[in-house]
């Protein structure tokens, strides 16, 4: 890690990230104690929701961890964390429906999900190599290496940007599916929106943090060129 005055650019993303994580934790814990009137476990609920949309060939499996829920488009598997999989709480319903929204995105060929999936291998490599490449450029005073590090990290920033519409759209689909199902009260739907809105902030914080990091790399490179 490179330390100079530009490190203050990391503070907005860091502070927003901490605040977003606190909001997610608070909202999830609050609504995990509120059980839905129908009492449908999350894994059964998402199967029903997707079946109504014509999606019946998806696997639904439990996974370890807390809030580790995710949809794997490569295997068409929806993985729900232990606190969500068998729970009928408002929090579990919201999180599971959000992941079902991703499955629906794949089924309907949502462009941004396809683009994000395509970028995953590149970003996995780029996120690990960007700073080492950039630092080698500084150590050897070789501008092409510095610029290569910046371009590599720019791919990470683009990935973070593409993630925003993917996540927002999944939440929109989740809210719509739950509302149209007729299985939930308005208070329960409002609770779901609270949980999903809090989760959305974490992606916004991640993008801002990545953007500030990219700006920092550019500023450092410019100072080296002066």
Helices and strands as residue ranges (DSSP letters): G 5-10, H 11-32, H 42-52, E 59-63, E 70-72, E 77-81, H 82-85, H 90-107, H 111-139, H 143-181, H 186-225
